[in-house]
Amino acid sequence: MYASLDDAHRAGEDLFLDHCHHTANGNRIIAESIYKFIADQQL
């Protein structure tokens, strides 16, 4: 998940509203990362 967030941050995307709340785009990236992990694990 860190790699996805790092790539988005380096691309200049807004990911956080403050120190602990994600933007809608940040939530999308996190959700996609979690989904990919679960799909890869076939859970």
C-alpha positions in Angstrom: 0.0 0.0 0.0 2.9 2.3 0.8 4.2 2.2 -2.8 0.8 3.2 -4.2 0.5 6.1 -1.8 4.1 7.2 -2.4 3.6 7.1 -6.2 0.5 9.2 -5.9 2.2 11.7 -3.6 5.2 12.0 -5.9 2.7 12.7 -8.8 1.3 15.6 -6.7 -2.1 14.1 -5.9 -3.8 15.2 -2.7 -4.1 12.3 -0.4 -4.7 13.7 3.1 -7.0 16.4 4.4 -5.0 16.6 7.6 -2.6 14.3 9.5 -5.1 11.4 9.8 -8.0 11.9 7.3 -7.7 10.8 3.7 -9.2 12.7 0.7 -11.6 10.8 -1.5 -8.7 10.1 -3.8 -6.6 8.8 -0.9 -9.4 6.5 0.1 -9.7 5.2 -3.5 -6.0 4.4 -3.6 -6.1 2.6 -0.2 -9.3 0.7 -1.2 -7.7 -0.5 -4.5 -4.6 -1.6 -2.7 -6.6 -3.6 -0.1 -8.8 -5.1 -2.9 -5.7 -6.1 -4.9 -4.1 -7.7 -1.8 -7.2 -9.7 -1.0 -7.7 -10.8 -4.6 -4.0 -11.9 -4.8 -4.4 -13.9 -1.6 -7.7 -15.5 -2.9 -9.4 -14.8 0.4 
